[in-house]
Amino acid sequence: MAIELTDSITQTLVVILFRLQALLDRFSTHDSSSRGEVVKVSALLTETAEQVERISRTLWPSVLVNLGLEAALHAARDEFVKRTGVPIALTCAQLEPRPPNEAKLALYRIFEEALRNIEEHASARHITVRLTQRGAFAQLAIKDDGVGFDPDTRLAKGINEDGFGLLSMRERAEFLGGVFTVKSSARAGTEIKVRIPL
């Protein structure tokens, strides 16, 4: 989807912008109202092209494409630590064979969502994250020492006041044939594990 947005929609918007510019050049200087409308439409198209580009980057982060999963996890970790001050011990094993792009994106998004949940709800002081390989599976384990919760109740609610959260992480894993588990209890922290086939 990210590639289609960039290669198809953005290019079409640029072509429209060029044609509007050509149309603008044909208007006489006396036709200010028409020229003004074309300028406004051009500005809207430029803004739309920028929004499509932002959506494309969100769907497929450039650090994941250019530097790989490990670098993307480290970048997300560094940004989280800088923003919150909560330390994260992150270890990443070399995965063989390298995960497909869909698996890398799912692991990265699950990591992002887990950190978002920890920041908003856990009141954690330490976080441990391990990316390992278990046979033909990549496994991502995220553990915090926060307040914990009842995962059965939270997952049963699905979409609740916290948004998609755990449900979206589970769906990402299961969509790729993976497994998602949560262990948590009050005042005992939370551990999320996801296994995705390589």
C-alpha positions as CSV (number, residue, x, y, z in Angstrom):
1,M,0.0,0.0,0.0
2,A,2.8,2.4,0.9
3,I,4.5,1.7,-2.5
4,E,1.2,2.2,-4.4
5,L,0.6,5.5,-2.6
6,T,4.0,6.8,-3.5
7,D,4.3,5.4,-7.1
8,S,0.7,5.9,-8.2
9,I,-1.2,8.5,-6.3
10,T,1.7,10.9,-5.6
11,Q,2.8,10.8,-9.3
12,T,-0.7,11.5,-10.5
13,L,-1.0,14.5,-8.1
14,V,2.3,15.9,-9.4
15,V,1.1,15.5,-13.0
16,I,-2.1,17.5,-12.1
17,L,0.0,20.2,-10.5
18,F,2.1,20.6,-13.6
19,R,-1.1,20.8,-15.8
20,L,-2.5,23.4,-13.4
21,Q,0.7,25.4,-13.7
22,A,0.4,25.3,-17.5
23,L,-3.2,26.4,-17.2
24,L,-2.2,29.2,-14.9
25,D,0.3,30.5,-17.5
26,R,-2.5,30.8,-20.1
27,F,-4.6,33.1,-18.0
28,S,-4.2,36.7,-18.7
29,T,-3.0,39.0,-15.9
30,H,-6.5,40.6,-16.0
31,D,-8.3,37.4,-15.1
32,S,-7.3,37.6,-11.5
33,S,-10.3,35.6,-10.1
34,S,-9.6,32.5,-12.3
35,R,-5.9,32.7,-11.6
36,G,-6.6,32.9,-7.8
37,E,-8.8,29.8,-8.0
38,V,-6.1,27.8,-9.8
39,V,-3.5,28.9,-7.3
40,K,-5.8,27.7,-4.4
41,V,-6.4,24.3,-6.1
42,S,-2.6,24.0,-6.7
43,A,-2.0,24.7,-3.0
44,L,-4.6,22.0,-2.0
45,L,-3.0,19.5,-4.3
46,T,0.5,20.2,-2.9
47,E,-0.9,19.7,0.6
48,T,-2.6,16.5,-0.4
49,A,0.6,15.1,-2.0
50,E,2.5,15.9,1.3
51,Q,-0.3,14.1,3.3
52,V,0.0,11.0,1.0
53,E,3.8,11.0,1.5
54,R,3.3,11.2,5.3
55,I,0.8,8.3,5.2
56,S,3.2,6.3,3.1
57,R,6.0,6.8,5.6
58,T,3.7,5.8,8.4
59,L,2.7,2.6,6.7
60,W,6.3,1.6,6.0
61,P,8.9,3.5,8.1
62,S,12.0,4.4,6.1
63,V,14.3,3.2,8.8
64,L,12.8,-0.3,8.5
65,V,13.3,-0.3,4.7
66,N,16.8,1.2,4.6
67,L,18.4,-0.2,7.8
68,G,16.3,-3.3,8.8
69,L,14.4,-4.5,11.8
70,E,17.1,-4.3,14.4
71,A,17.9,-0.7,13.5
72,A,14.2,0.2,13.5
73,L,13.7,-1.3,17.0
74,H,16.8,0.5,18.3
75,A,15.5,3.8,16.9
76,A,12.1,3.4,18.4
77,R,13.7,2.4,21.7
78,D,16.0,5.5,21.7
79,E,13.1,7.8,21.0
80,F,11.0,6.2,23.8
81,V,13.8,6.5,26.3
82,K,14.5,10.1,25.4
83,R,10.8,11.0,25.7
84,T,10.0,9.1,28.9
85,G,13.3,8.6,30.7
86,V,12.3,4.9,31.2
87,P,15.3,2.6,30.3
88,I,14.9,-0.2,27.9
89,A,17.4,-3.2,27.7
90,L,17.1,-4.3,24.1
91,T,18.8,-7.3,22.7
92,C,18.4,-8.5,19.1
93,A,19.5,-11.8,17.6
94,Q,20.4,-12.2,14.0
95,L,17.4,-13.8,12.3
96,E,18.0,-16.5,9.6
97,P,16.5,-16.5,7.2
98,R,15.8,-12.8,7.2
99,P,12.1,-12.2,8.0
100,P,9.8,-11.2,5.1
101,N,8.9,-7.6,5.0
102,E,5.4,-8.2,6.3
103,A,6.9,-10.0,9.4
104,K,9.4,-7.1,10.0
105,L,6.6,-4.6,9.8
106,A,4.3,-6.6,12.2
107,L,7.1,-7.0,14.8
108,Y,8.0,-3.3,14.6
109,R,4.3,-2.2,14.9
110,I,3.7,-4.5,17.8
111,F,6.8,-3.1,19.5
112,E,5.6,0.4,19.0
113,E,2.1,-0.4,20.3
114,A,3.6,-2.2,23.4
115,L,5.7,0.8,24.2
116,R,2.7,3.1,23.8
117,N,0.7,1.0,26.2
118,I,3.5,0.9,28.7
119,E,3.9,4.7,28.5
120,E,0.2,5.4,29.0
121,H,-0.8,2.7,31.5
122,A,2.0,0.8,33.2
123,S,4.0,3.3,35.3
124,A,7.0,1.1,34.6
125,R,10.5,1.8,35.7
126,H,12.3,-0.7,33.6
127,I,11.6,-2.5,30.3
128,T,13.3,-5.5,28.8
129,V,13.0,-6.4,25.1
130,R,14.4,-9.5,23.4
131,L,14.2,-10.4,19.7
132,T,15.2,-14.0,19.3
133,Q,14.8,-16.9,17.0
134,R,13.0,-20.1,18.1
135,G,13.3,-22.6,15.2
136,A,11.4,-21.2,12.2
137,F,9.9,-18.4,14.3
138,A,11.0,-14.9,15.2
139,Q,10.1,-14.1,18.8
140,L,9.7,-10.7,20.3
141,A,9.3,-10.5,24.1
142,I,8.6,-7.2,25.9
143,K,8.5,-7.2,29.7
144,D,7.9,-4.3,32.1
145,D,7.8,-3.9,35.8
146,G,4.7,-1.8,35.8
147,V,1.4,-2.0,37.6
148,G,0.0,-4.9,35.5
149,F,-3.6,-5.7,34.7
150,D,-6.0,-8.6,34.0
151,P,-5.3,-9.5,30.4
152,D,-8.3,-11.8,30.0
153,T,-10.7,-8.9,30.9
154,R,-8.8,-6.4,28.6
155,L,-8.7,-8.8,25.6
156,A,-12.3,-9.7,26.1
157,K,-13.3,-6.1,25.8
158,G,-11.5,-5.8,22.5
159,I,-11.9,-2.1,21.5
160,N,-12.2,-0.2,24.8
161,E,-11.3,3.1,26.2
162,D,-7.6,2.3,25.5
163,G,-8.3,2.0,21.8
164,F,-7.2,-1.1,19.8
165,G,-4.0,-1.9,21.9
166,L,-3.8,-5.6,22.7
167,L,-6.3,-6.5,20.1
168,S,-4.4,-4.9,17.2
169,M,-1.2,-6.6,18.3
170,R,-2.9,-10.0,18.4
171,E,-4.4,-9.4,15.0
172,R,-1.1,-8.4,13.5
173,A,0.5,-11.6,14.7
174,E,-2.3,-13.9,13.8
175,F,-2.7,-12.4,10.3
176,L,0.8,-13.8,9.6
177,G,0.2,-17.2,11.2
178,G,1.9,-16.1,14.4
179,V,1.0,-16.4,18.1
180,F,0.5,-13.6,20.6
181,T,0.4,-14.0,24.4
182,V,0.1,-11.7,27.4
183,K,1.1,-12.5,31.0
184,S,0.2,-9.9,33.6
185,S,-1.2,-9.4,37.0
186,A,-1.7,-6.5,39.4
187,R,1.5,-5.0,40.7
188,A,3.6,-7.7,38.9
189,G,4.2,-6.1,35.5
190,T,3.4,-7.4,32.1
191,E,5.1,-9.6,29.5
192,I,4.0,-9.7,25.9
193,K,5.4,-12.4,23.5
194,V,4.8,-12.7,19.8
195,R,6.0,-15.4,17.5
196,I,5.9,-14.9,13.8
197,P,7.0,-17.5,11.2
198,L,10.2,-16.7,9.3
